[in-house]
Structures are given as structure tokens and as C-alpha cells.
Amino acid sequence: MFAAVATAVLLVQQPTPPLDTSAAIRGTASSTFNGKPLAGVMISIPAAHKFVVSDSTGAFRLDALPVGPQRLRVSYSGRDTQDEMVTLRAHHETHLVVMIDAEAVDLAPVVVEAQHPNGWRDLAGFYARKDRYADMAYFFTREEIDRQHPAAISALLARDGIVMRCGGQCLPVKVFRGQTCVVPVSVDGVPFREDNFDQIAVHDVAAVEIYHVAPPSGLGNGQATTAAHSAWRGGPVNPAGGCGAVLIWTR
């Protein structure tokens, strides 16, 4: 007779490590029109089923978020944006700045992490620089542009003595210490053909900053122009940054 021996195999399931939800987001929502705070902007992390609505000061905060890459969604006035990717770190509070053009047909906000705001090459950087460098530049918000109704961008540049000089090509120039120099212009942070910037419809302009002197580092990289150009008559192209720079931001 054979003895039947039953062997029990015990399967022990290893416990799943708890999800790290020590990350957080805080920030502010503002209007690209005038830089003022926007209330009622919903910021959400869909995968975590978490959302918050900005208060009357534009401030918002989300806690207990999972770490790692997360999709962030912005909603305003019944419209949703495409998801923005943010990377959340354990035991770290990520500070975001959200800029919204409430009048735009498509809701396309600027979402940036707040680290050196005056150097951002976007509208969030424009408003940070407006507060910091008001004594060295003219800053035209969308609200101010609407109030002045300029026929073209060049009408705003004339405030700083910048005029268009043509000679086969038209370039923005100004007189600096008795010499004529070419003012570098960039559009949305990218060097642009200076003879074309006035072709941008004023309605499409979100903001303009016109520096009387050299702008903050990294912002004045307009198209280089040689001294042989017919619009330049004997003066330096940009003497020690003395001609300043023009930064145009579109909607």
C-alpha cells in the first residue's frame, strides 16, 4: 500500500510597494492680456484624479501627487488645453506659472516652471522682466497695445527713436551717441528678419519690449547686419549693446 502524501505549496504574494505621492504643485494663473491674476482656471493631473481651481489671486496648489512624468491639463471657461508634460519629484514642490490668452479661439497656455523668470523666452518672462527692468525698457502689454491702436509695430518702436531705413532692404535703426546703428529684433525669442517684422498683424501681437540699452543676457540676439549694408551709414551695427533690442511676442 502506498501512502499518499499531499504537499501543500504556499504561494506568498509579495506586497506591492506603496505609490510615492509626496510630490506637489503650486503656482499662479495669469492673463497674457495684462498679466493680471486669473481666477477659475482649473489645473488637473488626470492620471491621479486630482484637480484644483485658481483663486481670486490666481493661486493654486495640488498635494499628494505621484512622482515622475505626469500629464497636466489646464481648463478655462469650458475649454481644455492639450496636456502638458511635467516631471514631479519626490518630496518636492514644483512651482508653475500658467499664462492664458482668454480671448484666443484655441486655449493654448504658456506653462513654465518658475526658475529664473526674467530669463524665460516667453510671455511669462515678459511679465517678470516688466516688473524688474521697467527703467531700461518700454513694455507694451496686449491691453496697452489695444488702448493705443497702433497701425503697425513700427509705431510702437518710434517711442524709442527707432525708425525704418530702407536701401534695398528695410531695417530698424536709431541714433546712439551721434551714430546710426541697427537695432536687433527677435520674434517669440527667435532672431527674425528685421525688414519683415512690420508684416505681423498688430492683432496677433501679445506683447512688445523695447530696450533702450543692452537687454538682459541672452535676449538680444537679433539678426546680424554687416557694415556694408546700404541702410547703415557709417555707424556700428550695435555699439556695446547701445542700440538696445526689440523683443516681440505673438499670441
C-alpha positions as CSV (number, residue, x, y, z in Angstrom):
1,M,0.0,0.0,0.0
2,F,1.3,3.3,-1.0
3,A,0.9,6.2,1.4
4,A,-0.5,9.3,-0.3
5,V,1.4,12.3,0.7
6,A,-0.2,15.7,0.0
7,T,2.2,18.5,-0.4
8,A,0.9,21.9,0.1
9,V,2.6,24.7,-1.8
10,L,2.1,28.0,-0.3
11,L,2.3,30.9,-2.7
12,V,3.2,34.1,-0.9
13,Q,2.4,37.3,-2.8
14,Q,4.9,40.0,-2.3
15,P,3.3,43.2,-1.1
16,T,3.2,46.0,-3.7
17,P,5.3,48.9,-2.6
18,P,3.2,51.9,-1.9
19,L,2.9,54.6,-4.6
20,D,5.1,57.6,-3.7
21,T,2.7,60.5,-3.6
22,S,4.9,63.0,-1.9
23,A,5.1,65.5,-4.9
24,A,3.2,68.7,-5.0
25,I,2.4,71.6,-7.5
26,R,1.7,75.2,-6.7
27,G,1.6,78.2,-8.9
28,T,-0.3,81.1,-10.3
29,A,-2.5,81.6,-13.3
30,S,-2.4,85.0,-15.1
31,S,-3.7,86.6,-18.3
32,T,-1.5,87.2,-21.2
33,F,-3.6,90.3,-21.9
34,N,-2.3,92.4,-19.0
35,G,-0.5,90.0,-16.6
36,K,-3.3,90.2,-14.0
37,P,-4.3,87.1,-12.0
38,L,-7.0,84.8,-13.4
39,A,-9.5,83.1,-11.1
40,G,-11.4,80.0,-12.1
41,V,-8.6,78.3,-14.0
42,M,-8.7,74.5,-13.4
43,I,-5.3,72.7,-13.1
44,S,-5.5,68.9,-13.1
45,I,-3.4,65.8,-13.2
46,P,-5.9,63.4,-14.8
47,A,-4.0,60.2,-14.1
48,A,-4.1,61.0,-10.3
49,H,-7.7,62.2,-10.5
50,K,-6.6,65.4,-8.8
51,F,-7.6,69.0,-9.7
52,V,-7.7,72.4,-8.3
53,V,-9.2,75.8,-9.3
54,S,-7.2,79.0,-9.1
55,D,-8.5,81.5,-6.5
56,S,-9.1,85.3,-6.8
57,T,-5.3,85.9,-6.7
58,G,-4.7,83.3,-9.4
59,A,-3.0,81.0,-6.9
60,F,-3.4,77.2,-6.9
61,R,-1.9,74.2,-5.2
62,L,-2.1,70.4,-5.6
63,D,-0.8,68.0,-3.0
64,A,-0.3,64.2,-2.7
65,L,0.7,63.8,-6.4
66,P,2.6,60.8,-7.8
67,V,6.2,61.4,-8.7
68,G,7.6,61.1,-12.2
69,P,6.4,62.3,-15.5
70,Q,2.8,63.4,-15.3
71,R,0.3,64.9,-17.8
72,L,-1.0,68.3,-16.7
73,R,-4.2,69.8,-18.1
74,V,-5.4,73.4,-18.0
75,S,-9.1,74.3,-18.4
76,Y,-10.7,77.7,-18.5
77,S,-14.2,78.9,-19.5
78,G,-15.3,75.4,-20.6
79,R,-12.2,74.9,-22.8
80,D,-9.5,72.3,-22.2
81,T,-5.9,72.5,-23.4
82,Q,-3.7,69.8,-24.8
83,D,-1.9,68.0,-22.0
84,E,1.4,69.5,-20.9
85,M,4.1,67.2,-19.5
86,V,5.6,68.0,-16.1
87,T,8.1,65.9,-14.1
88,L,7.3,65.8,-10.4
89,R,10.0,64.9,-7.9
90,A,9.6,63.2,-4.5
91,H,9.2,65.5,-1.5
92,H,9.4,68.5,-3.9
93,E,7.0,71.3,-4.6
94,T,7.0,72.2,-8.3
95,H,6.2,75.9,-8.8
96,L,4.4,76.6,-12.1
97,V,3.4,79.8,-13.9
98,V,0.4,79.4,-16.2
99,M,-0.3,82.2,-18.7
100,I,-3.6,82.1,-20.6
101,D,-4.9,84.1,-23.6
102,A,-8.6,84.1,-22.6
103,E,-9.6,85.7,-26.0
104,A,-7.9,83.2,-28.2
105,V,-10.0,80.7,-30.2
106,D,-7.8,77.8,-29.1
107,L,-6.8,77.7,-25.5
108,A,-3.0,77.4,-25.7
109,P,-1.5,78.5,-22.4
110,V,2.2,79.1,-21.6
111,V,3.2,76.7,-18.8
112,V,6.6,77.1,-17.3
113,E,8.4,76.0,-14.2
114,A,9.4,79.1,-12.1
115,Q,13.1,79.1,-12.1
116,H,14.8,82.3,-13.4
117,P,11.6,84.0,-14.6
118,N,13.4,87.1,-16.0
119,G,15.2,84.9,-18.5
120,W,12.2,82.9,-19.8
121,R,11.9,83.4,-23.5
122,D,8.1,83.6,-23.5
123,L,5.2,85.7,-22.2
124,A,5.8,84.6,-18.6
125,G,9.3,86.0,-18.9
126,F,7.9,89.2,-20.4
127,Y,5.9,90.0,-17.2
128,A,8.7,89.1,-14.9
129,R,11.0,91.4,-16.8
130,K,8.4,94.1,-16.9
131,D,8.5,94.3,-13.1
132,R,12.3,94.1,-12.9
133,Y,13.6,96.2,-15.8
134,A,10.9,98.9,-16.1
135,D,13.7,101.6,-16.0
136,M,15.6,100.2,-19.0
137,A,12.8,99.4,-21.5
138,Y,9.3,100.1,-22.7
139,F,6.9,97.2,-22.1
140,F,3.7,97.1,-24.1
141,T,1.1,94.6,-23.0
142,R,-1.7,93.5,-25.2
143,E,-4.0,95.7,-23.1
144,E,-1.8,98.7,-23.8
145,I,-1.5,97.9,-27.5
146,D,-5.3,97.8,-27.7
147,R,-5.6,101.1,-25.9
148,Q,-3.1,102.8,-28.3
149,H,-4.4,101.3,-31.5
150,P,-1.1,101.5,-33.4
151,A,-1.3,101.0,-37.2
152,A,1.8,98.8,-37.1
153,I,4.5,97.6,-34.7
154,S,6.9,100.3,-36.0
155,A,4.6,102.9,-34.4
156,L,5.5,101.5,-31.0
157,L,9.2,101.4,-31.9
158,A,9.1,105.1,-32.7
159,R,8.7,105.8,-29.0
160,D,12.4,104.9,-28.6
161,G,13.5,106.8,-31.7
162,I,13.6,103.6,-33.8
163,V,12.7,104.2,-37.5
164,M,12.8,102.2,-40.6
165,R,15.6,103.0,-43.0
166,C,15.5,101.4,-46.4
167,G,18.1,100.8,-49.1
168,G,17.4,97.6,-50.9
169,Q,16.3,96.2,-47.5
170,C,14.5,98.0,-44.7
171,L,15.9,97.8,-41.2
172,P,15.1,99.4,-37.8
173,V,17.7,101.9,-36.9
174,K,18.3,104.6,-34.2
175,V,20.9,107.2,-33.4
176,F,23.2,106.3,-30.5
177,R,25.8,108.8,-29.4
178,G,25.7,110.5,-32.7
179,Q,26.0,107.3,-34.8
180,T,23.4,105.3,-36.6
181,C,23.1,101.7,-35.6
182,V,20.8,98.8,-36.4
183,V,18.5,97.6,-33.6
184,P,18.3,93.7,-33.3
185,V,14.8,92.4,-33.4
186,S,13.6,88.9,-32.4
187,V,10.1,87.4,-32.5
188,D,9.0,84.8,-29.9
189,G,12.6,84.5,-28.8
190,V,14.0,83.7,-32.2
191,P,16.0,86.1,-34.4
192,F,13.7,87.4,-37.2
193,R,14.2,89.2,-40.5
194,E,14.1,92.9,-39.4
195,D,12.6,94.0,-42.6
196,N,9.6,91.7,-42.1
197,F,8.5,92.3,-38.5
198,D,6.1,95.1,-39.5
199,Q,4.2,92.5,-41.6
200,I,3.0,90.9,-38.3
201,A,-0.6,92.0,-37.8
202,V,-0.9,94.1,-34.7
203,H,-3.9,91.9,-33.5
204,D,-1.5,88.9,-33.4
205,V,1.0,90.7,-31.1
206,A,0.7,89.7,-27.4
207,A,3.5,92.0,-26.1
208,V,6.5,94.1,-27.1
209,E,9.6,95.0,-25.1
210,I,11.9,97.8,-26.4
211,Y,15.2,98.1,-24.6
212,H,17.0,101.4,-24.6
213,V,20.3,99.7,-23.8
214,A,21.6,96.2,-23.9
215,P,18.8,93.8,-22.7
216,P,19.3,91.1,-20.1
217,S,21.8,88.4,-21.1
218,G,20.6,86.0,-23.8
219,L,17.7,88.1,-25.0
220,G,19.3,90.4,-27.6
221,N,20.2,88.0,-30.4
222,G,18.7,89.7,-33.4
223,Q,19.8,89.1,-36.9
224,A,23.4,90.3,-37.5
225,T,23.8,93.0,-40.2
226,T,27.1,93.9,-41.8
227,A,28.6,97.4,-42.0
228,A,28.3,97.1,-45.8
229,H,24.6,97.2,-45.7
230,S,23.1,100.2,-47.5
231,A,20.8,101.0,-44.6
232,W,23.7,101.5,-42.2
233,R,25.7,104.7,-42.9
234,G,29.0,104.7,-41.2
235,G,27.9,103.7,-37.6
236,P,28.4,100.4,-35.7
237,V,25.8,97.7,-36.0
238,N,25.2,97.6,-32.3
239,P,27.9,99.5,-30.3
240,A,28.4,97.7,-27.0
241,G,24.6,97.0,-26.9
242,G,23.9,100.7,-27.0
243,C,21.2,100.3,-29.6
244,G,19.2,98.1,-27.2
245,A,16.9,95.4,-28.7
246,V,13.3,94.8,-29.6
247,L,11.5,91.6,-28.4
248,I,8.1,90.9,-30.0
249,W,5.8,88.2,-28.6
250,T,2.9,86.9,-30.6
251,R,-0.4,85.3,-29.5
